[in-house]
Amino acid sequence: MRRKSHPLLRGGRRGESKYSHTFTAAEMQSLGSICETILPSLPSNSLEGEEYQPSNVLQSFCKASGSQTPIPDQVAELLVKRALKESLILTRVVLWLLATRLGTLLLCGSLCFCEEWPFIQSFSRIPLEKREQVLQKWSRSRYLTPVRCAFVYIKILCLFVFFSQVTGGFGGMLVTPVDTGPEHLA
């Protein structure tokens, strides 16, 4: 009888994911686009100056985005493990609606219109500037309270996951101080 090694030592089990959140691909795409809107990557030319050359750590921090690989999955995992059932259901319904054109029209209004066929875009296909306007509208809205609650919940978890990254996909960039010492304050 041949003895097999542990599945994780062999590279994991086939078809298995590291995460057990059970979000659909459409919901994850909507969640990733919300995370990207909350934490977009900064343009690299905003750091460059004549006498100041940004460090590699600062450059990698500015290139980081909320939609990079581990962040949406970890946000979904936290939602499933830590959220109240009602909050989880509400958030999944909002994400599902944003994955469809009709739901995006319902939640985003005229900001989802474009000039080419099919004239209505799903949330993940809307340009970043318009998505920022949509999220600002949701945060100020008094009538869309359930959508506002789902947005605030996703926003808090996205910021928590991003800024608590220690060595994950960003190579430990948040552990190293980003030019914040007293010698840089003068």
Order of alpha helices (4+ residues) and beta strands (2+ residues): alpha-alpha-alpha-alpha-alpha-alpha-alpha
